[in-house]
């Protein structure tokens, strides 16, 4: 069995979250979808469970963080080019989310950040691994 990653995020309105990520071009696994949550497919073995807050709370004894003031995670997704990063960011803005932080261009890596509808921080980036500078 291959190892898979399932990140879990609390969301306030599941239908709005599904509509948002659909506009970005993502799909969902219907086997893990009901009125309490859905499985956002990022890649072959990478998924994000979007769970309504009440259901999310059943998996932890900790409080759900207030994403308006606290950051629990930065979800980073690599894309195939700088143009794809900019295209995704245009979709993000059109879908109702906001760009977060300034664009960073290191030459070998280009990255942009956004906050989704529940203020979770996402980073989309392109990295040319053949141009990564030597570590000293």
C-alpha positions as CSV (number, residue, x, y, z in Angstrom):
1,X,0.0,0.0,0.0
2,X,1.3,3.4,-0.9
3,X,1.6,6.1,1.7
4,X,-0.9,8.9,1.4
5,X,-1.1,12.2,3.1
6,X,-4.5,13.5,4.4
7,X,-4.3,17.0,5.8
8,X,-7.4,18.1,7.8
9,X,-8.8,21.6,7.8
10,X,-11.8,23.0,9.6
11,X,-14.2,25.0,7.5
12,X,-17.2,27.1,8.3
13,X,-19.3,26.5,5.2
14,X,-18.5,23.2,3.3
15,X,-20.5,24.1,0.2
16,X,-18.7,27.5,-0.2
17,X,-15.3,25.7,0.3
18,X,-16.2,23.1,-2.3
19,X,-17.3,25.8,-4.8
20,X,-14.1,27.8,-4.1
21,X,-11.7,24.9,-4.7
22,X,-13.8,23.7,-7.7
23,X,-13.2,27.1,-9.3
24,X,-9.5,26.6,-8.8
25,X,-9.7,23.4,-10.8
26,X,-9.5,20.8,-8.0
27,X,-11.7,17.8,-7.7
28,X,-13.0,15.8,-4.8
29,X,-13.2,12.1,-3.8
30,X,-16.9,11.2,-3.6
31,X,-16.0,8.2,-1.3
32,X,-15.0,10.7,1.4
33,X,-17.7,13.3,0.9
34,X,-20.9,13.9,2.8
35,X,-22.6,16.8,4.6
36,X,-19.8,16.9,7.2
37,X,-16.8,17.0,4.9
38,X,-15.1,16.2,1.7
39,X,-11.8,15.0,0.4
40,X,-10.0,17.6,-1.8
41,X,-7.6,15.9,-4.2
42,X,-4.3,17.7,-4.5
43,X,-2.3,14.9,-6.1
44,X,-2.2,11.2,-6.5
45,X,-1.3,10.6,-2.8
46,X,-2.0,14.1,-1.3
47,X,-5.5,15.0,0.0
48,X,-7.0,17.7,2.2
49,X,-10.1,16.8,4.2
50,X,-12.3,19.9,4.5
51,X,-14.4,19.2,7.6
52,X,-17.1,21.4,9.0
53,X,-15.9,22.8,12.4
54,X,-18.3,20.7,14.5
55,X,-17.1,17.4,12.9
56,X,-13.5,18.5,12.9
57,X,-13.7,19.1,16.6
58,X,-14.5,15.4,17.2
59,X,-10.9,14.5,16.1
60,X,-9.2,16.7,18.7
61,X,-9.5,17.9,22.3
62,X,-7.8,21.2,21.4
63,X,-9.7,24.3,20.3
64,X,-9.9,25.1,16.6
65,X,-7.6,28.0,16.0
66,X,-9.0,31.4,14.9
67,X,-7.4,31.6,11.5
68,X,-8.0,35.3,11.4
69,X,-5.3,35.8,14.0
70,X,-3.5,32.4,14.3
71,X,-1.8,30.3,11.6
72,X,-1.9,26.5,12.2
73,X,-0.3,25.5,8.9
74,X,0.9,26.7,5.5
75,X,-0.1,24.4,2.7
76,X,2.4,24.6,-0.2
77,X,1.7,23.3,-3.7
78,X,4.3,23.2,-6.4
79,X,3.1,24.0,-10.0
80,X,4.8,23.5,-13.3
81,X,5.7,27.1,-14.2
82,X,5.6,30.7,-13.1
83,X,2.7,31.2,-15.5
84,X,0.8,28.4,-13.8
85,X,1.4,30.1,-10.4
86,X,0.0,33.4,-11.8
87,X,-2.9,31.6,-13.5
88,X,-3.8,29.9,-10.2
89,X,-3.6,33.2,-8.3
90,X,-6.0,34.8,-10.8
91,X,-8.5,32.0,-10.2
92,X,-8.0,32.4,-6.4
93,X,-8.9,36.1,-6.6
94,X,-11.8,35.5,-9.0
95,X,-13.2,32.8,-6.6
96,X,-13.3,35.3,-3.8
97,X,-10.2,34.7,-1.8
98,X,-7.4,37.1,-1.1
99,X,-3.7,37.3,-1.9
100,X,-1.6,37.2,1.2
101,X,1.9,38.6,1.5
102,X,4.0,39.9,-1.3
103,X,5.1,37.7,-4.3
104,X,8.6,36.3,-3.7
105,X,10.9,35.7,-6.6
106,X,14.2,34.1,-5.8
107,X,15.1,33.5,-9.4
108,X,15.1,29.7,-8.9
109,X,11.8,29.8,-7.0
110,X,8.7,31.9,-7.5
111,X,6.0,31.9,-4.9
112,X,2.7,33.6,-4.0
113,X,0.4,33.1,-1.0
114,X,-3.4,33.3,-0.5
115,X,-5.9,32.9,2.3
116,X,-8.8,30.6,1.4
117,X,-12.4,31.4,2.5
118,X,-11.6,30.2,6.0
119,X,-8.3,32.1,6.2
120,X,-6.1,29.0,5.9
121,X,-2.8,30.0,4.3
122,X,-1.8,28.4,1.0
123,X,1.4,28.9,-0.9
124,X,1.6,28.1,-4.6
125,X,5.1,28.1,-6.1
126,X,7.3,27.1,-9.1
127,X,10.8,25.8,-8.3
128,X,13.5,25.1,-10.8
129,X,15.5,22.5,-8.9
130,X,18.4,22.7,-11.3
131,X,18.9,26.3,-10.3
132,X,18.9,25.9,-6.6
133,X,22.0,27.7,-5.2
134,X,24.6,25.7,-3.4
135,X,24.2,25.6,0.4
136,X,27.2,27.0,2.2
